[in-house]
Amino acid sequence: MSAASRPKWDGKPIVFQGENPPTPDEGQAWVPIEDRPTAGENQRLVRVLTTERDGWDVVDLTPEEIAAKNPVPQSVTRRQLLLILASLENPILPAMIEAMIGDNQIGLIEFQNAGSFERSHPLVAELATALSMSTEDVDNIFRQASKL
């Protein structure tokens, strides 16, 4: 590439196509930039620019960043919740839930007739306790259910 056709450096990166970059002006050199890695679902890219290195690092998201990225829905439909519960490694079926509710007629009416389930409803908390589920487990069930 001749000096006349070579782009002049204005302090910004010079973009080029092809395998070989143009020859830099006298006194300049190309600084390699590492290929941009792929961040996982709960990771993010951080640009690293030091005198030794120009590239990218992959860092894990904080619990707060994960929660903000994937909020817990306030409610899911009956269909969504029952489908997720039935698809668990150890499926939880409606008859099992009704057996846990037992003689609690109000709880049974609420479970059998609900069009949707609120994450904050006391019955959800009671069933989670009976099933030895953590708050995070229940949150994840609501997240998964909301995607159906």
Short mmCIF file of the C-alpha atoms (twelve columns), coordinates in Angstrom:
data_MODEL
# 
_entry.id   MODEL 
# 
loop_
_atom_site.group_PDB 
_atom_site.id 
_atom_site.type_symbol 
_atom_site.label_atom_id 
_atom_site.label_alt_id 
_atom_site.label_comp_id 
_atom_site.label_asym_id 
_atom_site.label_seq_id 
_atom_site.Cartn_x 
_atom_site.Cartn_y 
_atom_site.Cartn_z 
_atom_site.pdbx_PDB_model_num 
ATOM 1   C CA . MET A 1   0.000   0.000   0.000  1 
ATOM 2   C CA . SER A 2   1.540   3.315   -0.965 1 
ATOM 3   C CA . ALA A 3   1.928   6.174   1.485  1 
ATOM 4   C CA . ALA A 4   -0.587  8.212   -0.519 1 
ATOM 5   C CA . SER A 5   -3.327  5.562   -0.260 1 
ATOM 6   C CA . ARG A 6   -2.609  4.632   3.355  1 
ATOM 7   C CA . PRO A 7   -5.051  6.194   5.831  1 
ATOM 8   C CA . LYS A 8   -3.522  8.814   8.112  1 
ATOM 9   C CA . TRP A 9   -3.687  8.008   11.784 1 
ATOM 10  C CA . ASP A 10  -5.885  10.427  13.709 1 
ATOM 11  C CA . GLY A 11  -5.641  8.737   17.098 1 
ATOM 12  C CA . LYS A 12  -8.527  6.371   16.353 1 
ATOM 13  C CA . PRO A 13  -8.154  2.733   15.346 1 
ATOM 14  C CA . ILE A 14  -7.739  2.149   11.625 1 
ATOM 15  C CA . VAL A 15  -10.189 -0.439  10.336 1 
ATOM 16  C CA . PHE A 16  -9.051  -2.696  7.534  1 
ATOM 17  C CA . GLN A 17  -10.262 -5.820  5.799  1 
ATOM 18  C CA . GLY A 18  -8.243  -8.835  4.839  1 
ATOM 19  C CA . GLU A 19  -5.505  -10.795 6.532  1 
ATOM 20  C CA . ASN A 20  -2.674  -8.274  6.370  1 
ATOM 21  C CA . PRO A 21  -2.968  -4.820  7.887  1 
ATOM 22  C CA . PRO A 22  -1.612  -1.851  5.966  1 
ATOM 23  C CA . THR A 23  1.945   -0.876  6.766  1 
ATOM 24  C CA . PRO A 24  1.938   1.662   9.589  1 
ATOM 25  C CA . ASP A 25  3.512   5.083   9.162  1 
ATOM 26  C CA . GLU A 26  7.146   5.431   10.183 1 
ATOM 27  C CA . GLY A 27  7.526   5.368   13.955 1 
ATOM 28  C CA . GLN A 28  4.135   3.665   14.436 1 
ATOM 29  C CA . ALA A 29  3.347   0.015   15.102 1 
ATOM 30  C CA . TRP A 30  0.222   -2.066  15.219 1 
ATOM 31  C CA . VAL A 31  -0.888  -3.125  18.691 1 
ATOM 32  C CA . PRO A 32  -2.633  -6.493  18.529 1 
ATOM 33  C CA . ILE A 33  -6.112  -6.651  20.024 1 
ATOM 34  C CA . GLU A 34  -7.086  -10.072 21.281 1 
ATOM 35  C CA . ASP A 35  -10.123 -11.678 19.736 1 
ATOM 36  C CA . ARG A 36  -13.216 -10.757 21.665 1 
ATOM 37  C CA . PRO A 37  -14.218 -13.772 23.782 1 
ATOM 38  C CA . THR A 38  -17.787 -14.875 24.289 1 
ATOM 39  C CA . ALA A 39  -19.319 -14.174 27.674 1 
ATOM 40  C CA . GLY A 40  -21.576 -16.789 29.217 1 
ATOM 41  C CA . GLU A 41  -25.109 -16.139 30.406 1 
ATOM 42  C CA . ASN A 42  -23.960 -14.888 33.807 1 
ATOM 43  C CA . GLN A 43  -20.778 -13.180 32.666 1 
ATOM 44  C CA . ARG A 44  -19.778 -9.912  31.019 1 
ATOM 45  C CA . LEU A 45  -16.837 -8.630  28.998 1 
ATOM 46  C CA . VAL A 46  -14.477 -6.054  30.442 1 
ATOM 47  C CA . ARG A 47  -12.136 -4.130  28.172 1 
ATOM 48  C CA . VAL A 48  -8.525  -4.233  29.362 1 
ATOM 49  C CA . LEU A 49  -6.280  -1.480  28.092 1 
ATOM 50  C CA . THR A 50  -2.856  -1.251  29.664 1 
ATOM 51  C CA . THR A 51  0.628   -0.538  28.397 1 
ATOM 52  C CA . GLU A 52  1.172   -4.302  28.186 1 
ATOM 53  C CA . ARG A 53  -2.149  -5.437  26.826 1 
ATOM 54  C CA . ASP A 54  -5.207  -4.396  24.853 1 
ATOM 55  C CA . GLY A 55  -7.968  -6.969  24.994 1 
ATOM 56  C CA . TRP A 56  -10.878 -8.419  26.875 1 
ATOM 57  C CA . ASP A 57  -11.492 -10.305 30.103 1 
ATOM 58  C CA . VAL A 58  -14.591 -12.303 30.959 1 
ATOM 59  C CA . VAL A 59  -15.840 -11.719 34.506 1 
ATOM 60  C CA . ASP A 60  -18.719 -13.272 36.416 1 
ATOM 61  C CA . LEU A 61  -21.741 -11.105 37.116 1 
ATOM 62  C CA . THR A 62  -22.444 -10.228 40.726 1 
ATOM 63  C CA . PRO A 63  -25.625 -11.653 42.295 1 
ATOM 64  C CA . GLU A 64  -27.140 -8.150  42.018 1 
ATOM 65  C CA . GLU A 65  -26.325 -7.946  38.287 1 
ATOM 66  C CA . ILE A 66  -27.815 -11.399 37.711 1 
ATOM 67  C CA . ALA A 67  -31.013 -10.461 39.567 1 
ATOM 68  C CA . ALA A 68  -31.342 -7.212  37.600 1 
ATOM 69  C CA . LYS A 69  -30.788 -9.063  34.332 1 
ATOM 70  C CA . ASN A 70  -33.278 -11.803 35.130 1 
ATOM 71  C CA . PRO A 71  -35.934 -10.453 37.516 1 
ATOM 72  C CA . VAL A 72  -38.363 -12.756 39.280 1 
ATOM 73  C CA . PRO A 73  -41.863 -12.398 37.830 1 
ATOM 74  C CA . GLN A 74  -44.492 -11.328 40.354 1 
ATOM 75  C CA . SER A 75  -46.931 -13.910 39.005 1 
ATOM 76  C CA . VAL A 76  -47.258 -16.767 36.523 1 
ATOM 77  C CA . THR A 77  -50.316 -18.481 35.113 1 
ATOM 78  C CA . ARG A 78  -51.592 -21.736 36.550 1 
ATOM 79  C CA . ARG A 79  -50.637 -23.506 33.310 1 
ATOM 80  C CA . GLN A 80  -47.079 -22.131 33.380 1 
ATOM 81  C CA . LEU A 81  -46.479 -23.133 36.994 1 
ATOM 82  C CA . LEU A 82  -47.962 -26.628 36.660 1 
ATOM 83  C CA . LEU A 83  -45.957 -27.318 33.482 1 
ATOM 84  C CA . ILE A 84  -42.677 -26.327 35.143 1 
ATOM 85  C CA . LEU A 85  -43.428 -28.328 38.289 1 
ATOM 86  C CA . ALA A 86  -44.272 -31.388 36.188 1 
ATOM 87  C CA . SER A 87  -41.010 -31.036 34.227 1 
ATOM 88  C CA . LEU A 88  -38.698 -30.984 37.265 1 
ATOM 89  C CA . GLU A 89  -36.226 -33.831 37.803 1 
ATOM 90  C CA . ASN A 90  -38.534 -34.951 40.621 1 
ATOM 91  C CA . PRO A 91  -41.903 -33.886 39.194 1 
ATOM 92  C CA . ILE A 92  -44.423 -32.194 41.460 1 
ATOM 93  C CA . LEU A 93  -47.945 -32.973 40.302 1 
ATOM 94  C CA . PRO A 94  -51.222 -31.280 41.308 1 
ATOM 95  C CA . ALA A 95  -52.363 -34.319 43.327 1 
ATOM 96  C CA . MET A 96  -49.143 -34.136 45.361 1 
ATOM 97  C CA . ILE A 97  -49.717 -30.460 46.113 1 
ATOM 98  C CA . GLU A 98  -53.321 -31.102 47.095 1 
ATOM 99  C CA . ALA A 99  -52.129 -33.840 49.471 1 
ATOM 100 C CA . MET A 100 -49.680 -31.370 51.074 1 
ATOM 101 C CA . ILE A 101 -52.442 -28.805 51.513 1 
ATOM 102 C CA . GLY A 102 -54.502 -31.485 53.228 1 
ATOM 103 C CA . ASP A 103 -57.520 -30.266 55.210 1 
ATOM 104 C CA . ASN A 104 -56.842 -26.578 54.611 1 
ATOM 105 C CA . GLN A 105 -60.037 -25.894 52.622 1 
ATOM 106 C CA . ILE A 106 -59.141 -22.271 51.846 1 
ATOM 107 C CA . GLY A 107 -55.705 -23.323 50.592 1 
ATOM 108 C CA . LEU A 108 -57.232 -26.112 48.534 1 
ATOM 109 C CA . ILE A 109 -59.793 -23.758 46.945 1 
ATOM 110 C CA . GLU A 110 -57.064 -21.234 46.188 1 
ATOM 111 C CA . PHE A 111 -54.805 -23.858 44.623 1 
ATOM 112 C CA . GLN A 112 -57.514 -25.582 42.585 1 
ATOM 113 C CA . ASN A 113 -59.142 -22.401 41.296 1 
ATOM 114 C CA . ALA A 114 -56.295 -19.955 40.841 1 
ATOM 115 C CA . GLY A 115 -55.871 -18.561 37.337 1 
ATOM 116 C CA . SER A 116 -52.422 -17.357 38.325 1 
ATOM 117 C CA . PHE A 117 -50.008 -17.717 41.224 1 
ATOM 118 C CA . GLU A 118 -48.423 -14.727 42.938 1 
ATOM 119 C CA . ARG A 119 -44.787 -15.199 43.984 1 
ATOM 120 C CA . SER A 120 -45.488 -13.430 47.291 1 
ATOM 121 C CA . HIS A 121 -48.615 -15.459 48.195 1 
ATOM 122 C CA . PRO A 122 -48.363 -17.246 51.570 1 
ATOM 123 C CA . LEU A 123 -49.495 -20.543 50.004 1 
ATOM 124 C CA . VAL A 124 -46.450 -20.478 47.682 1 
ATOM 125 C CA . ALA A 125 -44.185 -19.994 50.700 1 
ATOM 126 C CA . GLU A 126 -45.914 -22.808 52.635 1 
ATOM 127 C CA . LEU A 127 -45.603 -25.236 49.724 1 
ATOM 128 C CA . ALA A 128 -41.952 -24.277 49.191 1 
ATOM 129 C CA . THR A 129 -41.242 -25.044 52.854 1 
ATOM 130 C CA . ALA A 130 -43.077 -28.372 52.616 1 
ATOM 131 C CA . LEU A 131 -41.014 -29.231 49.523 1 
ATOM 132 C CA . SER A 132 -37.722 -28.086 51.130 1 
ATOM 133 C CA . MET A 133 -37.227 -25.470 48.401 1 
ATOM 134 C CA . SER A 134 -35.061 -22.425 48.972 1 
ATOM 135 C CA . THR A 135 -36.139 -18.918 48.043 1 
ATOM 136 C CA . GLU A 136 -33.752 -19.139 45.086 1 
ATOM 137 C CA . ASP A 137 -35.349 -22.434 43.964 1 
ATOM 138 C CA . VAL A 138 -38.812 -20.866 43.950 1 
ATOM 139 C CA . ASP A 139 -37.533 -17.742 42.188 1 
ATOM 140 C CA . ASN A 140 -35.982 -19.914 39.467 1 
ATOM 141 C CA . ILE A 141 -39.224 -21.869 39.058 1 
ATOM 142 C CA . PHE A 142 -41.115 -18.597 38.555 1 
ATOM 143 C CA . ARG A 143 -38.473 -17.386 36.078 1 
ATOM 144 C CA . GLN A 144 -38.656 -20.619 34.076 1 
ATOM 145 C CA . ALA A 145 -42.451 -20.705 34.199 1 
ATOM 146 C CA . SER A 146 -42.726 -17.156 32.884 1 
ATOM 147 C CA . LYS A 147 -40.875 -18.186 29.714 1 
ATOM 148 C CA . LEU A 148 -43.484 -20.758 28.704 1 
# 
